[in-house]
Structure formats: structure tokens, C-alpha cells
Amino acid sequence: MARLERVAKAASTTAFGLSAAAVAFFLLSAAVVVGFLFWQTNNLLTGQVLGGLQAEARILSSEMQTGGLAKLSETVRSMSRTDGTGLYYLADRAGVKIAGNLNRIPPEIENDPRGGVFSYKPDLEEGSAAHLAVAIPVELGTEMRLIVGRDIEDQRTFADSIRRAFLWGFGVLSLVGLLGGLAVSRLILNRMDTITATSRSIMEGDLTQRIPTGGGGELDALAANLNEMLDRMEGMMNGLREVSDNIAHDLKTPINRLRNAAEAALRDPRGGEAYREGLERTIEKADDLIKTFNALLLIARLEAGPLEESVETFDLGRFVEDVAELYAPAAEEAGFALAIEEAHGIFVRANRQLIGQAVANLIDNAIKYSRAGEPGSTITVTVNRVNDGAAIAVADHGPGIKPDDRGRALKRFVRLEASRTKPGTGLGLSLVAAVARLHHGEVRLEDNNPGLKVVLVLSSKCLVTAPSPAYDAADRIAAQ
Amino acid sequence: MRVLVIEDDRETAQFLQKSLKENGHTADLAADGEEGLAFATDGSYDVLIVDRMLPRLDGLSVVKTLRADGNRTPALILSALGEVDDRVKGLRAGGDDYLTKPYAYSELLARVEALGRRTVPEEQQTRYTVGDLVLDRLSHRVTRAGEHILLQPREYRLLEYLMKHAGQVVTRTMLLEHVWDYHFDPQTNVIDVHVSRLRAKIDKSFDKPLLHTVRGAGYTIRDGPA
């Protein structure tokens, strides 16, 4: 029963349908070809028989003209062998048989002046098989009647055997084709069932499941692609879980602090003045929370895809210099020297505001996390062309990041031990990484010996040879 | 000023109406895009505050329709969508300024007042004067009590923007957007350092300060107390 169900399921698959359609198409094509060959062969054989009969008719007609009835009768008698294929019937004008091996004019051609096909029994015994024959009347110019024919039973037997072979062949072909189709369908169905079972397990929450592969072929390529997609999904889900955990941890704490500040203000016996301070603190803490949310949303938006609307063409070196200059007084007050080394003339087509945000985050990190006021506490911002595009580097002489921690530092909400005491959301570097990804580039954390050097690489896809006035006109709206 | 607030969230709309009244403005409310469009077309408002996501007709369509009809009332678009793209769409639709939710009321008020006082076209004003401080836009010279004050190009632009909005509160974000053309979060108060350097040049050697800090809001330049 289960086997029947499996067969029925396999027979209802697209693969089986396609196999059956292919077999049917093949059989139809073969039928046309074989039918045409059969028809041609039959025509050739019939033509040969008729040609022979017409030649004989001409000979017998000339016999009649040269030797008269006696000569004709003699010739007909001599040709009328019982073991041959030649059939003759000569009768006088009253219809009385004079010579020949046929007993009568076959009724099928009695009234047909062109002759035709008829059946006759060579042996007059009861139960003997009828033979098929073809005959034509011979014009004798008198009222004598002569029929010349040929036994074509061999031709019929040949045709029947061809027909039988054809039908058997087609039957076998159909069966083999359908069985093949079923086998292929079963194979595909088994693979599909495996994929379905795996995806069902995944839907039920087991993201570690993978589709078995092996043996090569398109289905394996598909399975490999699906597995790769699952790897990414698993990574994203793990990331999401990690982010959710971090959001819960990193946002609960400031929300709790915010609540505590409000409660403390309410309990404060000073009254009005304390309320004002408490409310001010609450607003400050709420602003910090909003900043964190905004950064999170921005990262999510950047990871969702390109922002074509706000892409503009600009001189990267000049722009980064401009952003660095915004920070120069703040850096100076914090005890740093901000050095800018940029190559002009590197024009990029990129999202100016996002590049600005990334550079701002990097300079802000450098000010926040590296030691200020010591000899050599310079923050160096560099812009130059590299093999694979353009690079913005921000280097400091702070404690740097250990090689083992560098990959982690780019993740959301990751705050390394050294930075836990400093204010920050843990989203600064992950935003820089998201901006890099959006520009088909990458972020590299390197050793500045001593200190950290963060390199933001924009891919060569972002490079343009020169600014285009058309871009600038359109982009001025975006820059308002 | 007469302000029209087109906002579907009742609580937000009422908060804005109450706060604007406290600051000496009048505010009408419209709860959806179609009502807002009808009010804005009929009434004579100085500024429109338009929420982007509105029932019946979205905020951008309201502004687009008004601009197509020749209505030039300055519009501040409020939106929860704060990405650069959304900002660009808002400005292309005919908005004059764009503010992302959640916002500080002081930021919204500063922007509404900046929009509402665009009486004299900027290009026609060649001099800004606040007390004895004079900024000549043609010669790029700044003097106070006749004394020439030497400013860096960025300091000049900072002072120019503050003097253009003399008497109004100008927020740090507004300065970052209009003087630097940056629409991103600088993470730290970099603007404060620039303003304090400017203040050192224009106020330090004079008895009467002109450049004031407005706590929790931003800065203002005026001939008198903040």
C-alpha cells in the first residue's frame, strides 16, 4: 500500500510529467518516421507488383494479337503454376473459363476496370487460409476476359510483421520510458523529501540542520547553495540573538538608571530644585538612549541595502580634512595633536554623510580611548589611494586592541574591557563597518606600534576619475 | 507666529500646541493630511509643522500639493525615518527643514522660529548688526566697536549664521547642518569648542557679552541678556 502511494506520488511529480512528455514526444516522432518508411516500402513493393502485372498484360495482349486465342490460352496455361505467385483467369465471352489457376473472377474486381486487391484461397480445402492478391484486367480487344494477378501474401506477412514489431517496440519503449521517468521522479522526490525534512527541522527551530550533499550534479549545487544560505541565516540569527541579548543588557541598565534618577528626585527633600535637576538628568539619559537607538537603526538600515538616493560625488581627501578640522579644537582641548595627511584629487561617489559619520566615530574613539597629553599623543588621519580603492585611516598612540579582540570589536554592542569605564554605546565601530560594507569595502584594525590604526577601505567601485557637474547639481539638493 | 501642526498623534499634537502657546505663538491642529491641506490652503500660517506619516494623505504629499499650488509657507517635516535618504526625499518634496523623532522640543522651537522669520531674503542683506558687532557680508569683515576682529573662515560662517538668526535660539544641530553641512551625530560636543573659540574673539575683550549659551537648547546672539 505504502509502495503504491510512493509510486502514485512519484507519478504526480513534475519530473515524471516531464519524462512522460519526453517519451510521448519521442514515440510520436518515431511513429511518424516508421510510418513514413512503411508507407514508402509498401508503395515500392506495390509499384513493383503492378509494373510486373502491366508488363505481363502487354505480353499476353500481343500474344492474342499475334497467335490468337489458341496461343494465348497456351501461354496462360503454361504460366498458371499452382506453386507460383502468378494468378490468371481467361474466360470466353459467355464467362466460361478457358485457362488459368483462378476459379472465377474475384467479386472485388468484377466490375472495376482498373483491377484491385482481393482475397482468394489457393487450396480449396476447407479451413485453409485465404491469401491476399492483386489483379488487373487485360484489354484483349475482343469480348474475351483475361485477369492477370499476383499473390501478395508475402508482402502482407512482411507488413504485418513490421506492424507487430513496431507495436511491440513502442510498447516496450513506452514502458521503459515511463519506468525511467518513475525512477528519475523517485530519485528527485527522495532528494526533495530530504530537503523538505531538513527545512521542516529548520522551521521547527533547529538551525544547525543541513541538506546532505554528494555525487555532484544540479541538485547538489542547489543543496550547497541552500546550505550556504542556511549558514548565513544561522550567522544572522546568532547575531540577532546576540544583539537582542546585548540590547536587553545594554539598554536595560540605562533605562534603570533613568528610572532611578527620577525616583531619587522624587524622594529628594529639597523639592522643586531637586525635581528640576532630576528632570534634566532624565532628559540627558533619554537623549543617550535615543542616540543608541538611532545608531542601531542606522546600522540596520545600512545592512538592509544601498541608499542610492543620497550618493554624491566629492573629493574624499578634502571632505575628511573638513571633518577632522571640526574635531581639531576638541582634540586639542583633550590634549591631542590632530594631524591630517590627505591626498587630494581622490574623487568618490559615495554617501557623504555616512562617510562623515564613520570618520567622526573613528576620531571620537581615538580621542576617547587613547592616552592624551603624553609625548607623541598624536591622532593621525590619513586619506590615500590603495590598490583596491581609497582608504581613510585614523591612527592613535593609545593602548590599541589585541589581535584576538579585533574581530569582536567590530560587532554591535561589544565593549572591550579597557573601554567599559568610558562612556559609549559599543556601536561606533560596528557602524563604521556597516558604512564600509555599504561601499563594498571593509574595515581593518591594525597595530600602530604603539596604538590602534583603523583603516576604512572604500572599494574601487566608489572611485570616479573626476567630479561630474551633473552629479553636483543633483547632490546640492541632498546637501541642503 | 501662526503655526499649523498637522499631526495624527493626539498627545503629541496637544503637547506641541501647548508648548508653542507658552512661547508666544498660536497653533492650530489638523489630525490628518487632507484636513491639514485644507487648513494650510485656506489659512495664513507663518510655519507648517507636518508629520510625515499621516492618515488619508501623507505629509510629503501635503507639502508637494501645496508647493504645486504655489503655496510657499515654510514647512518643517517631522519623521520617525531619520536616514539621509528620507531627509533628501523630504527636502525634495518641498520641505524647508526636517526633524527626526524623537526630538527635543527646544530643537523644534528653534527650527520653527528660524523658518518663521525668513522675512528678508538672505541675499538682499549685506550687513548683520547686533549691538556694536557688525558683519559685512560683502567684504567679509567683522568689527566690534569699530575694532576689526580676525576670524577663520569657519568662525566667520558660524558668526554669520548666528547673526542671521539674531535673537533666536540656534541649536548645535542647526549649526552643524547649516555651517558644516553635516547631518550626522558628531558624538561629542565639538560645536561647543568652536563656539567658545568664537566667543573668545568677539566677547572676551568687551564688557558686554553678545553670544549667550541657552542651557539645554543651544546658543543665541543678542544685544542683551540671554
Chai-1 contact restraints between the chains, C-beta under 6 A:
chainA,res_idxA,chainB,res_idxB,connection_type,confidence,min_distance_angstrom,max_distance_angstrom,comment,restraint_id
A,I290,B,P102,contact,1.0,0.0,6.0,A-B,restraint_1
A,R301,B,E83,contact,1.0,0.0,6.0,A-B,restraint_2
A,L307,B,D85,contact,1.0,0.0,6.0,A-B,restraint_3
A,E309,B,D85,contact,1.0,0.0,6.0,A-B,restraint_4
A,E309,B,V88,contact,1.0,0.0,6.0,A-B,restraint_5
A,S310,B,V84,contact,1.0,0.0,6.0,A-B,restraint_6
A,S310,B,D85,contact,1.0,0.0,6.0,A-B,restraint_7
A,S310,B,V88,contact,1.0,0.0,6.0,A-B,restraint_8
A,L326,B,V190,contact,1.0,0.0,6.0,A-B,restraint_9
A,Y327,B,V190,contact,1.0,0.0,6.0,A-B,restraint_10
A,P329,B,V193,contact,1.0,0.0,6.0,A-B,restraint_11
A,P329,B,R197,contact,1.0,0.0,6.0,A-B,restraint_12
A,A330,B,V190,contact,1.0,0.0,6.0,A-B,restraint_13
A,A330,B,V193,contact,1.0,0.0,6.0,A-B,restraint_14
A,E333,B,V193,contact,1.0,0.0,6.0,A-B,restraint_15
A,Q353,B,V84,contact,1.0,0.0,6.0,A-B,restraint_16
A,Q353,B,H183,contact,1.0,0.0,6.0,A-B,restraint_17
A,Q353,B,F184,contact,1.0,0.0,6.0,A-B,restraint_18
A,G356,B,Y182,contact,1.0,0.0,6.0,A-B,restraint_19
A,G356,B,F184,contact,1.0,0.0,6.0,A-B,restraint_20
A,Q357,B,F184,contact,1.0,0.0,6.0,A-B,restraint_21
A,A360,B,P186,contact,1.0,0.0,6.0,A-B,restraint_22
A,A360,B,Q187,contact,1.0,0.0,6.0,A-B,restraint_23
A,D364,B,Q187,contact,1.0,0.0,6.0,A-B,restraint_24
A,D364,B,T188,contact,1.0,0.0,6.0,A-B,restraint_25
A,I477,B,R92,contact,1.0,0.0,6.0,A-B,restraint_26
A,A478,B,V88,contact,1.0,0.0,6.0,A-B,restraint_27
A,A479,B,D181,contact,1.0,0.0,6.0,A-B,restraint_28
A,Q480,B,L91,contact,1.0,0.0,6.0,A-B,restraint_29
